[in-house]
């Protein structure tokens, strides 16, 4: 099992934005040094807690300071973008990274973003599909493009000057394009089936109960079958909230007490999901009343914490519950305690994952 990194991230409102940005960048640089294989960050325009407004711009700031980690847009919210802009910026970033780019996409889930971009009442899933289809058509086509859809139009016919390169959008470094990753945050998601059928790979969200994460694999298999390829657990990424400390008591306090970045994260997320009518994501039984979905209820089920041995055991138990998968994606949170934030990532890479992989190797050998 490989280890990767993903952060939305959520910071305390009022914390200096420059400080949050510096800490977010340091987390990615640390992940690169520790051998995390991939690193993703999200983007939002209208949120003072999630201060990365452009995943492309943020990843570009890391392009020449990282060496091995594959960096991913996690995700570009396609309905809030224009396909020509996405195609050009992602291709540029892929060249900056010389092929170390993962292209993460989604319809976007923050309703205030949808409102500010004027698509709150539109079919954002249809916009998502049209936008990514046009991006791919731009990359495989040539100017003047002449793409027309319900929501977007792309052409440079009136203004192109091919003899000097004007009117053409660059192709990515990777041919035909960077690997496409789609986030999956719904139980029994049919989106994962559609993505897999097109050759894209899934990342199951860190705020989804294990019971619902488990439902993604059969749908992924179905999509791979439709696309004429074999479903490989190595391509399934699952994000988890994890806090590791040599002192289990300290890990619990950092994960659960007042002032905890994990508590901040889920306090914010609960408020957003409740306002958006999506508390069902946190319900193990869909008949549960909304008032039963408390902060403690959610933290108990979605945050792993403890010393390296305990965290390793919890990850293996989670794997037993959801099935085999190839990449554990460590969810990054605000560094309210910089040393705790750093040490958790270090221990995850240097102590937890070796124990997890040793157990998986032993399990595989015993089964043969």
C-alpha positions as CSV (number, residue, x, y, z in Angstrom):
1,X,0.0,0.0,0.0
2,X,1.4,3.4,-1.0
3,X,1.0,6.6,1.1
4,X,-0.2,9.9,-0.4
5,X,-1.3,13.3,0.9
6,X,-4.5,15.3,0.3
7,X,-5.6,18.6,2.0
8,X,-8.7,20.7,1.4
9,X,-7.6,22.4,3.8
10,X,-9.7,24.1,6.6
11,X,-8.0,26.8,8.7
12,X,-9.4,28.9,11.6
13,X,-11.2,31.9,10.2
14,X,-9.0,34.9,11.2
15,X,-5.7,33.0,11.1
16,X,-3.3,35.0,8.9
17,X,-3.7,33.7,5.4
18,X,0.0,34.0,4.6
19,X,0.8,31.8,7.6
20,X,-1.7,29.2,6.5
21,X,-0.3,29.2,2.9
22,X,3.3,28.8,4.2
23,X,2.2,25.8,6.4
24,X,0.2,24.2,3.6
25,X,3.3,24.4,1.3
26,X,5.6,23.0,4.0
27,X,3.3,20.0,4.4
28,X,3.7,19.2,0.7
29,X,7.5,19.8,0.8
30,X,7.6,17.5,3.8
31,X,5.5,14.8,2.1
32,X,7.9,14.9,-0.9
33,X,10.9,14.4,1.4
34,X,9.2,11.6,3.3
35,X,8.3,9.6,0.1
36,X,4.6,10.3,-0.1
37,X,3.9,9.2,-3.7
38,X,1.1,11.8,-4.6
39,X,-0.1,15.1,-3.1
40,X,-3.4,16.9,-3.8
41,X,-5.1,20.1,-2.7
42,X,-8.6,21.4,-3.2
43,X,-9.7,24.9,-4.3
44,X,-12.5,27.3,-3.3
45,X,-13.2,30.9,-4.2
46,X,-15.7,31.9,-1.5
47,X,-14.4,30.4,1.8
48,X,-12.2,32.2,4.3
49,X,-11.4,28.9,6.0
50,X,-10.3,27.1,2.8
51,X,-7.9,29.7,1.5
52,X,-6.4,27.9,-1.6
53,X,-8.4,29.6,-4.3
54,X,-6.6,27.9,-7.2
55,X,-5.2,24.4,-7.0
56,X,-3.3,25.0,-10.2
57,X,-1.6,28.1,-8.9
58,X,-0.8,26.5,-5.6
59,X,0.7,23.4,-7.3
60,X,2.7,25.6,-9.6
61,X,4.3,27.2,-6.5
62,X,5.6,23.7,-5.6
63,X,6.7,22.5,-9.1
64,X,10.4,23.4,-8.9
65,X,10.8,22.7,-5.1
66,X,9.6,19.1,-5.1
67,X,11.5,16.2,-6.7
68,X,9.6,13.0,-6.6
69,X,6.0,13.4,-5.5
70,X,3.3,13.5,-8.2
71,X,1.2,16.7,-7.5
72,X,-2.5,16.7,-8.2
73,X,-5.3,19.2,-8.7
74,X,-7.6,17.9,-6.0
75,X,-9.9,19.1,-7.5
76,X,-10.5,21.6,-10.2
77,X,-14.2,22.5,-9.9
78,X,-15.1,22.2,-13.5
79,X,-18.5,24.1,-13.6
80,X,-16.7,27.1,-12.1
81,X,-14.1,27.2,-14.9
82,X,-13.9,27.5,-18.7
83,X,-12.6,24.5,-20.6
84,X,-10.1,26.6,-22.6
85,X,-8.7,28.0,-19.3
86,X,-8.5,24.5,-17.7
87,X,-6.9,22.9,-20.8
88,X,-4.2,25.6,-21.0
89,X,-3.4,25.9,-17.3
90,X,-3.3,22.2,-16.7
91,X,-1.1,21.6,-19.7
92,X,1.2,24.4,-18.5
93,X,1.4,22.8,-15.0
94,X,2.1,19.4,-16.5
95,X,5.1,20.9,-18.4
96,X,6.3,22.6,-15.2
97,X,6.2,19.3,-13.4
98,X,7.6,17.4,-16.5
99,X,4.9,14.8,-16.2
100,X,4.5,14.6,-12.4
101,X,0.9,15.9,-12.6
102,X,-2.3,14.1,-11.7
103,X,-5.5,15.8,-13.1
104,X,-8.1,15.8,-10.3
105,X,-11.6,17.0,-11.3
106,X,-15.1,17.3,-9.8
107,X,-18.3,19.2,-10.1
108,X,-17.5,21.1,-6.9
109,X,-19.4,20.9,-3.7
110,X,-19.3,24.4,-2.1
111,X,-22.6,26.1,-2.8
112,X,-21.3,29.6,-2.3
113,X,-18.8,29.0,-5.1
114,X,-21.7,27.8,-7.3
115,X,-23.6,30.9,-6.5
116,X,-20.8,33.4,-7.2
117,X,-20.1,31.8,-10.6
118,X,-23.8,31.8,-11.5
119,X,-24.4,28.1,-11.7
120,X,-26.2,27.4,-8.4
121,X,-29.5,26.6,-10.2
122,X,-27.9,25.0,-13.2
123,X,-27.2,21.3,-13.8
124,X,-23.7,21.3,-12.5
125,X,-23.1,17.6,-13.2
126,X,-24.0,18.3,-16.9
127,X,-21.6,21.3,-16.8
128,X,-18.9,19.1,-15.3
129,X,-19.2,16.5,-18.1
130,X,-19.4,19.1,-20.9
131,X,-16.3,21.0,-19.5
132,X,-14.1,17.9,-19.2
133,X,-15.2,16.6,-22.6
134,X,-14.2,19.9,-24.2
135,X,-10.8,19.9,-22.3
136,X,-10.1,16.5,-23.7
137,X,-11.2,17.5,-27.2
138,X,-8.9,20.6,-27.1
139,X,-6.0,18.4,-26.2
140,X,-6.6,15.8,-28.9
141,X,-7.6,18.4,-31.5
142,X,-6.2,21.4,-33.2
143,X,-7.1,25.0,-33.6
144,X,-9.6,26.6,-34.3
145,X,-11.4,23.8,-32.3
146,X,-15.1,25.0,-33.0
147,X,-16.6,23.3,-29.9
148,X,-20.1,24.2,-29.0
149,X,-22.2,22.9,-26.1
150,X,-25.0,23.9,-23.9
151,X,-22.8,25.8,-21.5
152,X,-19.5,26.5,-23.2
153,X,-18.1,27.5,-26.6
154,X,-14.5,27.2,-27.7
155,X,-13.1,28.6,-31.0
156,X,-10.2,30.7,-32.3
157,X,-11.3,30.7,-35.9
158,X,-11.6,34.5,-36.3
159,X,-8.3,35.4,-34.7
160,X,-5.8,32.5,-35.3
161,X,-2.5,33.0,-37.0
162,X,-0.9,29.6,-37.2
163,X,2.3,30.8,-38.7
164,X,3.2,32.5,-35.4
165,X,1.4,30.0,-33.1
166,X,-1.5,32.3,-32.2
167,X,-4.8,30.6,-31.6
168,X,-3.4,27.2,-30.5
169,X,-3.7,25.8,-26.9
170,X,-0.7,23.8,-25.8
171,X,-0.9,20.0,-25.3
172,X,0.1,18.5,-21.9
173,X,3.6,17.1,-21.3
174,X,2.0,13.6,-20.8
175,X,0.4,12.0,-23.8
176,X,-2.5,12.0,-24.4
177,X,-3.0,13.8,-21.0
178,X,-2.2,13.5,-17.3
179,X,-4.0,10.7,-15.4
180,X,-7.5,11.8,-14.4
181,X,-8.6,11.3,-10.8
182,X,-12.2,11.9,-9.7
183,X,-13.2,12.3,-6.0
184,X,-16.1,10.1,-4.8
185,X,-18.1,11.3,-1.9
186,X,-21.5,9.6,-2.3
187,X,-22.6,6.2,-1.1
188,X,-23.2,3.8,-4.0
189,X,-21.8,6.4,-6.3
190,X,-22.7,5.9,-10.0
191,X,-20.1,8.6,-10.7
192,X,-17.3,6.1,-10.0
193,X,-18.8,3.7,-12.5
194,X,-18.9,6.4,-15.2
195,X,-15.3,7.5,-14.4
196,X,-13.9,4.0,-14.4
197,X,-15.6,3.3,-17.8
198,X,-13.7,6.3,-19.2
199,X,-10.3,5.1,-17.8
200,X,-10.3,7.5,-14.9
201,X,-9.4,6.5,-11.3
202,X,-11.3,7.1,-8.1
203,X,-10.4,8.7,-4.7
204,X,-12.9,8.0,-2.0
205,X,-13.4,11.0,0.3
206,X,-12.0,11.2,3.8
207,X,-15.4,12.3,5.2
208,X,-17.3,9.3,4.1
209,X,-18.1,6.5,6.6
210,X,-16.3,3.2,6.0
211,X,-19.7,1.6,5.3
212,X,-20.2,3.8,2.3
213,X,-16.5,3.7,1.1
214,X,-17.0,0.0,0.7
215,X,-19.8,0.6,-1.8
216,X,-17.4,2.3,-4.3
217,X,-15.4,-0.9,-5.2
218,X,-18.3,-2.8,-6.9
219,X,-19.2,0.2,-8.9
220,X,-15.6,0.7,-9.9
221,X,-15.4,-2.9,-11.0
222,X,-18.6,-2.4,-13.0
223,X,-17.1,0.7,-14.7
224,X,-13.8,-1.0,-15.5
225,X,-15.8,-3.9,-17.1
226,X,-17.7,-1.4,-19.2
227,X,-14.4,0.2,-20.3
228,X,-12.9,-3.2,-21.2
229,X,-10.2,-3.2,-18.5
230,X,-9.5,-5.1,-15.3
231,X,-10.2,-3.4,-12.0
232,X,-7.0,-3.2,-10.0
233,X,-7.2,-2.4,-6.3
234,X,-3.8,-0.6,-6.7
235,X,-5.7,2.2,-8.5
236,X,-8.2,2.8,-5.7
237,X,-7.2,5.7,-3.5
238,X,-8.9,6.2,-0.1
239,X,-8.4,9.3,2.0
240,X,-8.5,9.1,5.8
241,X,-8.1,11.6,8.7
242,X,-5.2,10.3,10.8
243,X,-3.3,11.7,13.8
244,X,-0.2,9.9,15.0
245,X,2.0,10.6,18.0
246,X,4.4,8.5,20.1
247,X,2.2,9.4,23.0
248,X,-1.3,8.0,22.4
249,X,-2.9,10.3,25.0
250,X,-1.4,13.4,23.2
251,X,-2.6,12.1,19.9
252,X,-6.1,11.8,21.3
253,X,-6.1,15.3,22.7
254,X,-4.8,16.8,19.4
255,X,-7.5,14.9,17.5
256,X,-10.5,15.5,19.8
257,X,-10.1,18.3,22.3
258,X,-11.1,21.9,22.0
259,X,-8.8,23.7,19.6
260,X,-8.1,20.5,17.6
261,X,-7.8,21.0,13.9
262,X,-9.7,17.8,13.4
263,X,-12.6,19.2,15.5
264,X,-12.4,22.4,13.5
265,X,-12.5,20.5,10.2
266,X,-15.6,18.5,11.1
267,X,-17.4,21.4,12.8
268,X,-17.1,23.3,9.6
269,X,-18.0,20.3,7.4
270,X,-21.1,19.4,9.6
271,X,-22.4,23.0,9.2
272,X,-21.9,22.9,5.5
273,X,-23.5,19.4,5.0
274,X,-26.4,20.3,7.2
275,X,-27.1,23.6,5.3
276,X,-26.8,21.7,2.0
277,X,-29.0,18.8,3.1
278,X,-26.3,16.2,2.9
279,X,-26.0,14.9,6.4
280,X,-26.9,11.5,5.0
281,X,-23.2,11.1,4.2
282,X,-22.5,10.7,8.0
283,X,-25.4,8.4,8.7
284,X,-24.8,4.7,9.0
285,X,-28.5,4.2,9.0
286,X,-30.4,6.6,6.7
287,X,-33.3,6.6,9.0
288,X,-31.3,8.3,11.7
289,X,-32.6,11.7,12.7
290,X,-30.4,14.6,11.8
291,X,-30.0,15.6,15.5
292,X,-28.3,12.2,16.1
293,X,-25.4,13.2,13.8
294,X,-23.4,15.0,16.4
295,X,-19.8,16.1,16.2
296,X,-18.6,13.3,18.6
297,X,-20.6,10.8,16.5
298,X,-18.7,11.9,13.4
299,X,-15.3,12.1,15.0
300,X,-15.6,8.7,16.5
301,X,-16.1,7.2,13.1
302,X,-13.9,9.2,10.8
303,X,-10.7,10.2,12.7
304,X,-8.0,7.6,13.4
305,X,-5.6,8.6,16.2
306,X,-3.1,7.0,18.5
307,X,0.5,5.8,18.7
308,X,2.1,4.1,15.6
309,X,1.1,0.6,16.6
310,X,-2.5,1.6,17.3
311,X,-2.8,3.6,14.1
312,X,-1.4,0.7,12.1
313,X,-4.0,-1.7,13.7
314,X,-6.8,0.8,12.9
315,X,-5.8,1.1,9.3
316,X,-5.6,-2.6,8.9
317,X,-9.0,-2.9,10.5
318,X,-10.4,-0.3,8.1
319,X,-8.9,-2.3,5.2
320,X,-10.5,-5.4,6.4
321,X,-13.9,-3.6,6.4
322,X,-13.7,-1.9,3.0
323,X,-11.5,-4.3,1.1
324,X,-8.1,-4.1,-0.5
325,X,-6.9,-0.8,-1.9
326,X,-3.6,0.5,-3.2
327,X,-3.2,4.0,-1.8
328,X,-3.9,5.4,1.6
329,X,-4.3,9.2,1.3
330,X,-3.4,11.0,4.5
331,X,-5.7,14.0,4.9
332,X,-3.9,17.2,5.9
333,X,-5.3,19.5,8.5
334,X,-4.4,22.9,9.9
335,X,-1.1,22.9,11.8
336,X,-2.5,24.5,15.0
337,X,0.5,22.8,16.6
338,X,3.3,22.9,14.0
339,X,5.3,20.2,15.6
340,X,2.3,17.8,16.1
341,X,1.3,18.4,12.5
342,X,4.8,17.6,11.2
343,X,5.5,14.7,13.5
344,X,2.2,13.0,12.6
345,X,3.2,13.0,8.9
346,X,6.7,11.8,9.7
347,X,5.5,8.9,12.0
348,X,2.9,8.0,9.3
349,X,5.6,7.5,6.7
350,X,8.4,6.1,8.9
351,X,6.6,3.9,11.4
352,X,2.9,3.3,10.5
353,X,3.2,2.4,6.8
354,X,6.1,-0.1,7.3
355,X,4.0,-1.9,9.9
356,X,0.9,-1.8,7.7
357,X,2.7,-3.1,4.6
358,X,4.5,-5.8,6.6
359,X,1.2,-7.1,7.8
360,X,-0.2,-7.0,4.3
361,X,2.8,-9.0,3.0
362,X,2.4,-11.5,5.8
363,X,-1.3,-11.9,5.1
364,X,-0.7,-12.4,1.3
365,X,2.0,-15.0,2.0
366,X,-0.2,-16.9,4.4
367,X,-3.0,-17.0,1.8
368,X,-0.8,-18.5,-0.9
